[in-house]
Each structure stands twice: as structure tokens, then as C-alpha cells.
């Protein structure tokens, strides 16, 4: 694996961070502070700078500080010894992405430049919630393993929406329905193939990670679940047959928008039997798998962002988490309200760890340096 690290972070006007300039450790970074002070905001800023998107805001405008009109975040990245600068500016709800001062060909190209994986408390929905979060996981991984997958998903989504509009405004005999259904079938099968490949790789890696993180004796299995026919002709015929019912339900009954990653522990559906701690162990295992699959695809260890990850794990599972981190050998940013409980002695020399304190959006490094 070639080395990848962020060596400088600059944030302006993002949420409660008016101005921050940090020089993180290339290995392990602990960001401590009370709740509501800006710990998660920093991780969000790093994620935005790396991917162009937030992991918790639906719209870019939500990133701008209250009362402000512009926000920006800039990171200096060293990738296999080669430096580059990535920046995102937000104004009037619009994003402007740049790499070394130039706009990328598209946001997908920007998003895979600096691989980053985040785990925050809301992501327990990966295990406990509906299929939308798991579809997003599959799509994030497919973006690295099958790069055209995002364009295929966008094309499928556009065709699906146009077909639904035609059904609801002109009825099941609308002359353009066959064209939209042909596009849905073509692009839907491409999405199915990309997600299926991503699911297979995730399932193998997640099972191994769960064995290390969870209680002994439990096994995690993950399997791709899709109702998309494997044949394009059969897919078109199924869409044509469901026109009346799809118009009534305001949604297509079949398609990759219904995909899921089915999760089971001990042979039972995770949503039905897993405890809160087991759900968090499942999510950690899926995140570990995401790291492994992306690393294999890109030849670089993704940067890992962990937001208060040990808050609901018991002592044994927390120790298992840090044993897992000790094997990652990549850059890690971790937030906590209790920095004294974060044990990193096995992760390298003391020089490999940097501690930051945040109060009201202002950051200081241990020793008083930024």
C-alpha cells in the first residue's frame, strides 16, 4: 500500500468553526471536547474536503455557519510522497471543488482522489435501518471498484423518474414509456452488476472483521438482495406488466432502488435479533470491510474518521476495535469526550499521536500548538 495522509487542514465559516488551521499527525489524531463544541464538525469538514459531500448534511448550504454566506475547507494531501491541495467552497448552496486550483472533470473524479471512510453514531442505521444506507455503502464501494457505476446509477434514476412522471400524467399507454423502460433496464442491470460485485467483496471482508470485533461464537453474513431480472428483455417485460400498479403506488415495484445488503448473525436476520452493541459491531465490521475493499482497489489505505466510536462498546469490544486500528497503518482521526480512555500505545511511538482540544469551534493542540 502506498502511503496517504493529510498534512494540513484549513476550515473557514463551516458550522461553528469560524477559523481553524491544523497540522495533524500522519498516524493517529485524537480530537477531544465536550458535546456540541465542534468535534464532529471537524470530521465533517475533512470528509467534505476529501469527497465534496457531507456525511450528515443533505444540502451543501447546511454547512455554512449560521449568519454566514460562505464556507470553505482546504486540505493538503501527500499521496505516495506527492503533495496536492483539495478544496471545497460553498456559497449560495452551491459547491465549488478544486484540485491544485483547477476544477475536476466531475465530482465523481474528485470523490475518489483521496479515499476516506467515516464511522459516526448515526451510521448504526447501516445495521438497524432500512436499505437506503446499505445501498449507499454499496455505491460508495462500487465507485472505486467499478468507476462508471455512478453514471449508470444517475442514468437509471433519471429514466425511472421520467417513466413515473409519464405514468402519472399520461397513463400506462403513454407512447414514451417503452423508451424509458428500455433505459431503466439497460442502466439498472449495470447498477445491479456493480453493486453485486461490491457486495461480494464487502461480505467476505466484513465476515473476517466481525470475527475480531464481536463476541466469540457469532458469525456475520452479508448477501446482495435484488429483485432486478438478470435478462434485459425480462426486465423490460416486467416493467411493462407493472405499469398500472406502479402508477397507483407512485413508484416502480422492481429495480435497483429496491436493492439491499441482507445482514445476518448466527443465521438470523440482524435487524430481528442483534443487540445495540452487536449492531454497532456489525457497522464497525462493514466499515472495516469498506476500508479493505477500497484499499485493494486503489492500492492505498483510506483515511479513517471515527466519531465517538467507542461510546456504546463494552471494554472488550473497545479493545478489539483498537487492536483492529493497530493493523490499519493508515491515518486516523478520532473524536471523544474522554481522551484519557483512548489507548494508542500499541499504534506506534508517542510521536505518531497528536491530541487536539476543541472549545466552541476553536482548536488547540497538546502543548498549545494548532
For each residue, the residues with C-beta under 8 A, 3 or more apart:
1: 295 299 300 301 329 330
2: 79 80 299 300
3: 26 78 79 80 81 300 301
4: 77 78 79 80 114 115 300 301 302 303 330 331
5: 24 26 77 78 303 331
6: 9 24 46 75 76 77 78 114 303 331
7: 23 24 26 76 77 78 83
8: 21 22 23 24 74 75 76
9: 6 20 21 22 23 24 42 45 46 49 73 74 75
10: 20 21 72 73 74 75
11: 14 17 19 20 21 42 45 72 73
12: 17 18 19 71 72 73
13: 17 18 19 64 65 68 70 71 72
14: 11 17 41 44 45 48 63 64 65 71 72 73 90
15: 38 41 44 63 65 71 361
16: 37 38 41 65 360 361
17: 11 12 13 14 20 38 41 42 45 65 361
18: 12 13 65 361 362
19: 11 12 13
20: 9 10 11 17 42 361 362 363 370
21: 8 9 10 11 370
22: 8 9 42 356 363 365 370
23: 7 8 9 365 369 370
24: 5 6 7 8 9 29 331 333 354
25: 28 29 331 351 352 353 354
26: 3 5 7 331 352
27: 331 332 347 348 352 353
28: 25 325 331 332 334 344 347 348 352 353 354
29: 24 25 331 332 333 334 353 354 355 356
30: 334 335 336 339 342 344 353 354 355 356
31: 39 42 43 333 334 335 336 356 358 363
32: 39 335 336 337 338 339 355 356 357 358
33: 37 38 39 335 337 357 358 359
34: 37 337 359
35: 337
36:
37: 16 33 34 358 359 360 361
38: 15 16 17 33 41 42 358 360 361 362 363
39: 31 32 33 42 43 307 308 335 336 358
40: 43 44 56 120 307 308 335
41: 14 15 16 17 38 44 45 361
42: 9 11 17 20 22 31 38 39 45 46 333 335 358 363
43: 31 39 40 46 47 118 120 305 307 333 335
44: 14 15 40 41 47 48 54 55 56 57 63
45: 9 11 14 17 41 42 48 49 73
46: 6 9 42 43 49 50 73 75 116 303 305 333
47: 43 44 50 51 53 54 55 116 118 305
48: 14 44 45 51 52 53 54 63 73 88
49: 9 45 46 73 74 75 86 87 88
50: 46 47 75 86 111 113 114 115 116 303
51: 47 48 110 111 114 116
52: 48 88 95 97 107 110 111
53: 47 48 111
54: 44 47 48 57 60 62 63
55: 44 47 118 120
56: 40 44 120 122
57: 44 54 60 62 63
58: 62
59: 62 93
60: 54 57 63 90 93 94 95
61: 64 90 92 93
62: 54 57 58 59
63: 14 15 44 48 54 57 60 71 90
64: 13 14 61 68 69 70 71 90
65: 13 14 15 16 17 18 68 71
66:
67:
68: 13 64 65 71
69: 64 91 92
70: 13 64 89 90 91
71: 12 13 14 15 63 64 65 68 89 90
72: 10 11 12 13 14 87 88 89 90
73: 9 10 11 12 14 45 46 48 49 87 88
74: 8 9 10 49 85 86 87
75: 6 8 9 10 46 49 50 85 86 87 114
76: 6 7 8 83 84 85
77: 4 5 6 7 83 84 85 86 114
78: 3 4 5 6 7 81 82 83
79: 2 3 4 82 83 84 114 300
80: 2 3 4 300
81: 3 78
82: 78 79
83: 7 76 77 78 79
84: 76 77 79 99 100 113
85: 74 75 76 77 98 99 100 101
86: 49 50 74 75 77 97 98 99 110 113 114
87: 49 72 73 74 75 97 98
88: 48 49 52 72 73 95 96 97 98
89: 70 71 72 95 96 98
90: 14 60 61 63 64 70 71 72 93 94 95 96
91: 69 70 94 96
92: 61 69
93: 59 60 61 90
94: 60 90 91
95: 52 60 88 89 90 107
96: 88 89 90 91 103
97: 52 86 87 88 103 104 107 110
98: 85 86 87 88 89 101 102 103 104
99: 84 85 86 102 104 110 113
100: 84 85
101: 85 98
102: 98 99
103: 96 97 98
104: 97 98 99 107 109 110 113
105: 109
106: 109 110
107: 52 95 97 104 110 111
108: 111 112 143 147 150 151
109: 104 105 106 112 113
110: 51 52 86 97 99 104 106 107 113
111: 50 51 52 53 107 108 143
112: 108 109 115 143 144 147 298
113: 50 84 86 99 104 109 110
114: 4 6 50 51 75 77 79 86 303
115: 4 50 112 144 294 295 298 300 302 303
116: 46 47 50 51 302 303 304 305
117: 287 290 291 294 302 303 304 305
118: 43 47 55 123 304 305 306 307
119: 123 283 284 287 304 305 306 307 309
120: 40 43 55 56 123 305 307 308
121: 124 307 308 311 312
122: 56 125
123: 118 119 120 126 133 283 287
124: 121 127 128 129 276 279 280 283
125: 122 128 129 130 133
126: 123 129 133 134 137 282 283 286
127: 124 263 270 271 274 279 280 282 283 286
128: 124 125 271 274 279
129: 124 125 126 132 133
130: 125 133
131: 134 135 258 259 260 261
132: 129 135 136
133: 123 125 126 129 130 136 137
134: 126 131 137 138 260 261 263
135: 131 132 138 139 195 256 257 259 260 261
136: 132 133 139 140
137: 126 133 134 140 141 202 261 286 290
138: 134 135 141 142 195 198 199 202 224 259 261
139: 135 136 142 143 149 150 153 195 198
140: 136 137 143 144 290
141: 137 138 144 145 198 201 202 290 293 294
142: 138 139 145 146 149 150 194 195 197 198
143: 108 111 112 139 140 146 147 149 150
144: 112 115 140 141 147 293 294 297 298
145: 141 142 149 194 197 198 201 293 297
146: 142 143 149 193 194 197 198
147: 108 112 143 144 150
148: 151 152 190 194
149: 139 142 143 145 146 152 153 190 191 194 195
150: 108 139 142 143 147 153 154
151: 108 148 154 155
152: 148 149 155 156 187 190 191 194
153: 139 149 150 156 157 187 191 256
154: 150 151 157 158
155: 151 152 158 159 183 187
156: 152 153 159 160 183 184 187 188 190 191 255 256
157: 153 154 160 161 257
158: 154 155 161 162
159: 155 156 162 163 180 181 183 184 187
160: 156 157 163 164 180 184 252 255 257
161: 157 158 164 165
162: 158 159 165 166 176 180
163: 159 160 166 167 177 180 181 184 239 252
164: 160 161 167 168 246 250 251 252
165: 161 162 168 169
166: 162 163 169 170 174 176 177 180
167: 163 164 170 171 172 174 177 243 246 247
168: 164 165 247 250
169: 165 166 174
170: 166 167 173 174
171: 167 174 247
172: 167 177 243 244 247
173: 170 177
174: 166 167 169 170 171 177
175: 178
176: 162 166 179 180
177: 163 166 167 172 173 174 180 181 240 243
178: 175 181 182 236 240
179: 176 182 183
180: 159 160 162 163 166 176 177 183 184
181: 159 163 177 178 184 185 236 239 240
182: 178 179 185 186 236
183: 155 156 159 179 180 186 187
184: 156 159 160 163 180 181 187 188 235 239 252 255
185: 181 182 188 189 232 235 236 239
186: 182 183 189 190 232
187: 152 153 155 156 159 183 184 190 191
188: 156 184 185 191 192 228 235 255 256
189: 185 186 192 193 228 230 232 235
190: 148 149 152 156 186 187 193 194
191: 149 152 153 156 187 188 194 195 228 256 259
192: 188 189 195 196 226 228 230 256 259
193: 146 189 190 196 197
194: 142 145 146 148 149 152 190 191 197 198
195: 135 138 139 142 149 191 192 198 199 224 226 256 259
196: 192 193 199 200 224 226
197: 142 145 146 193 194 200 201
198: 138 139 141 142 145 146 194 195 201 202 293
199: 138 195 196 202 203 222 223 224 261
200: 196 197 203 204 224
201: 141 145 197 198 204 205 289 293 296
202: 137 138 141 198 199 205 206 222 261 286 289 290 293
203: 199 200 206 207 221 222 223 224 289
204: 200 201 207 208 289
205: 201 202 208 209 288 289 292 293
206: 202 203 209 210 220 222 285 286 288 289
207: 203 204 210 211 219 220 221 222 285
208: 204 205 211 212
209: 205 206 212 213 284 285 288 289 292 324
210: 206 207 213 214 218 219 220 265 281 282 285
211: 207 208 214 219 220
212: 208 209 320 323 324
213: 209 210 281 284 285 288 317 320 321 324
214: 210 211 218 220 265 278 281 282 285 317
215: 218 278 281 316 317
216:
217: 266
218: 210 214 215 265 266 278
219: 207 210 211 265 266
220: 206 207 210 211 214 263 264 265 270 282 285
221: 203 207 263 264 265 267
222: 199 202 203 206 207 261 262 263 264 286
223: 199 203 261 262 264
224: 138 195 196 199 200 203 259 260 261 262
225: 259 260 261 262
226: 192 195 196 256 258 259 260
227: 253 254 255 258
228: 188 189 191 192 235 254 255 256 259
229: 234 235 238 254
230: 189 192 234
231: 234 235
232: 185 186 189 235 236
233: 236 237
234: 229 230 231 237 238
235: 184 185 188 189 228 229 231 232 238 239 254
236: 178 181 182 185 232 233 239 240
237: 233 234 240 241
238: 229 234 235 241 242 254
239: 163 181 184 185 235 236 242 243 246 252 254
240: 177 178 181 236 237 243
241: 237 238
242: 238 239 245 246 252 253 254
243: 167 172 177 239 240 246 247
244: 172 247 248
245: 242 248 249 253
246: 164 167 239 242 243 249 250 251 252 253
247: 167 168 171 172 243 244 250
248: 244 245
249: 245 246 253
250: 164 168 246 247
251: 164 246 257
252: 160 163 164 184 239 242 246 255 257
253: 227 242 245 246 249 258
254: 227 228 229 235 238 239 242 258
255: 156 160 184 188 227 228 252 258
256: 135 153 156 188 191 192 195 226 228 259
257: 135 157 160 251 252
258: 131 226 227 253 254 255
259: 131 135 138 191 192 195 224 225 226 228 256
260: 131 134 135 224 225 226
261: 131 134 135 137 138 199 202 222 223 224 225
262: 222 223 224 225 269
263: 127 134 220 221 222 269 270 271 282
264: 220 221 222 223 267 268 269 270
265: 210 214 218 219 220 221 268 270 273 274 278 282
266: 217 218 219 273
267: 221 264
268: 264 265 272 273
269: 262 263 264 272 273
270: 127 220 263 264 265 273 274 278 279 282
271: 127 128 263 274
272: 268 269
273: 265 266 268 269 270
274: 127 128 265 270 271 278 279 282
275: 278 279
276: 124 279 280 312
277: 280 281 312 313 314 317
278: 214 215 218 265 270 274 275 281 282
279: 124 127 128 270 274 275 276 282 283
280: 124 127 276 277 283 284 312 313 317
281: 210 213 214 215 277 278 284 285 313 317
282: 126 127 210 214 220 263 265 270 274 278 279 285 286
283: 119 123 124 126 127 279 280 286 287
284: 119 209 213 280 281 287 288 309 321 324
285: 206 207 209 210 213 214 220 281 282 288 289
286: 126 127 137 202 206 222 282 283 289 290
287: 117 119 123 283 284 290 291
288: 205 206 209 213 284 285 291 292 324
289: 201 202 203 204 205 206 209 285 286 292 293
290: 117 137 140 141 202 286 287 293 294 302
291: 117 287 288 294 295 301 302 304 328 330
292: 205 209 288 289 295 296
293: 141 144 145 198 201 202 205 289 290 296 297
294: 115 117 141 144 290 291 297 298 302
295: 1 115 291 292 298 299 300 301 302
296: 201 292 293 299
297: 144 145 293 294
298: 112 115 144 294 295 302
299: 1 2 295 296
300: 1 2 3 4 79 80 115 295
301: 1 3 4 291 295 328 329 330 331
302: 4 115 116 117 290 291 294 295 298 330
303: 4 5 6 46 50 114 115 116 117 330 331 332 333
304: 116 117 118 119 291 325 328 330 331 332 333
305: 43 46 47 116 117 118 119 120 332 333 334
306: 118 119 309 332 333 334 335
307: 39 40 43 118 119 120 121 335
308: 39 40 120 121 311 335 336 337
309: 119 284 306 313 321 334
310: 313 318 321 336 341 342
311: 121 308
312: 121 276 277 280
313: 277 280 281 309 310 317 318 321
314: 277 317 318
315: 318 319
316: 215 319 320
317: 213 214 215 277 280 281 313 314 320 321
318: 310 313 314 315 321 322
319: 315 316 322 323 343
320: 212 213 316 317 323 324
321: 213 284 309 310 313 317 318 324 325
322: 318 319 325 326 343 344 346 347
323: 212 319 320 326 327 346
324: 209 212 213 284 288 320 321 327 328
325: 28 304 321 322 328 332 347
326: 322 323 346 347
327: 323 324
328: 291 301 304 324 325 332
329: 1 301
330: 1 4 291 301 302 303 304
331: 4 5 6 24 25 26 27 28 29 301 303 304
332: 27 28 29 303 304 305 306 325 328
333: 24 29 31 42 43 46 303 304 305 306
334: 28 29 30 31 305 306 309 342
335: 30 31 32 33 39 40 42 43 306 307 308
336: 30 31 32 39 308 310 339 341 342
337: 32 33 34 35 308
338: 32 341 342
339: 30 32 336 342 355
340:
341: 310 336 338
342: 30 310 334 336 338 339
343: 319 322 346
344: 28 30 322 347 348 352 353
345:
346: 322 323 326 343
347: 27 28 322 325 326 344 352 353
348: 27 28 344 351 352 353
349: 352
350: 353
351: 25 348
352: 25 26 27 28 344 347 348 349
353: 25 27 28 29 30 344 347 348 350
354: 24 25 28 29 30 365 366
355: 29 30 32 339 365 366
356: 22 29 30 31 32 363 364 365 366
357: 32 33 363 364 365 366
358: 31 32 33 37 38 39 42 361 362 363
359: 33 34 37 362
360: 16 37 38
361: 15 16 17 18 20 37 38 41 358
362: 18 20 38 358 359
363: 20 22 31 38 42 356 357 358 370
364: 356 357 368 369 370
365: 22 23 354 355 356 357 368 369 370
366: 354 355 356 357 369
367:
368: 364 365
369: 23 364 365 366
370: 20 21 22 23 363 364 365
